[in-house]
C-alpha cells in the first residue's frame, strides 16, 4: 500500500471509513487543517471560532465517513 501522503483525499476517506485506519485520518488533517482553519477564520473573523468550526468539520467528516465509503470499495 502506498504511503498516506501519496493517496487521494477520496482514498484516505475510504480507508478511514472502511477500516478506521487512524493514519488516513491524520493524513487528511495534516493536508487540510491549515486551509480549513484559515477559511473559517476569515468567514467568522475570529481565530478561536474558526478553529472550533474547522475542528467540527473534521469531527463530522470522521463520524460520517462510513456513509461516503459505502458502495465505493
C-alpha positions in Angstrom: 0.0 0.0 0.0 1.3 3.5 -0.8 2.1 5.9 1.9 -0.8 8.0 3.1 0.8 11.1 1.6 0.5 9.6 -1.9 -3.2 8.7 -1.6 -6.0 11.0 -2.8 -8.4 12.5 -0.4 -11.1 10.1 -1.6 -8.8 7.1 -0.9 -8.0 8.5 2.5 -11.6 8.9 3.4 -12.5 5.5 2.1 -9.6 4.0 4.1 -10.9 5.7 7.3 -14.5 4.7 6.5 -13.8 1.0 5.9 -11.0 0.1 8.2 -10.7 3.0 10.6 -7.0 3.4 9.9 -6.0 6.4 12.1 -3.2 7.2 9.7 -5.6 8.0 6.9 -7.5 10.5 9.1 -4.2 12.1 10.3 -3.1 12.5 6.7 -6.3 14.3 5.9 -5.9 16.6 8.9 -2.3 17.3 8.0 -3.2 18.0 4.4 -6.2 20.3 5.1 -6.1 21.7 8.6 -4.4 25.0 7.7 -6.7 25.8 4.9 -9.8 24.8 6.9 -8.8 27.0 9.8 -7.8 29.8 7.6 -11.1 29.8 5.7 -13.2 29.5 8.9 -11.2 32.3 10.5 -11.8 34.6 7.5 -15.5 33.8 7.4 -16.1 34.0 11.2 -13.5 36.8 11.8 -12.4 35.1 15.0 -9.4 32.8 15.2 -10.8 30.7 18.1 -14.3 30.3 16.5 -12.5 29.5 13.2 -10.5 26.7 14.8 -13.6 25.4 16.5 -15.5 25.4 13.2 -12.7 23.6 11.4 -12.5 21.0 14.2 -16.2 20.4 14.0 -16.0 19.9 10.2 -13.3 17.2 10.7 -15.2 15.6 13.5 -18.3 15.4 11.2 -16.2 14.0 8.4 -14.7 11.3 10.7 -18.2 10.4 12.0 -19.9 10.4 8.7 -17.1 8.8 6.6 -18.7 5.4 6.6 -21.6 6.7 4.5 -19.1 8.0 2.0 -17.3 4.6 1.8 -20.5 2.6 1.2 -20.6 1.1 -2.2 -17.3 2.6 -3.3 -14.9 0.0 -2.3 
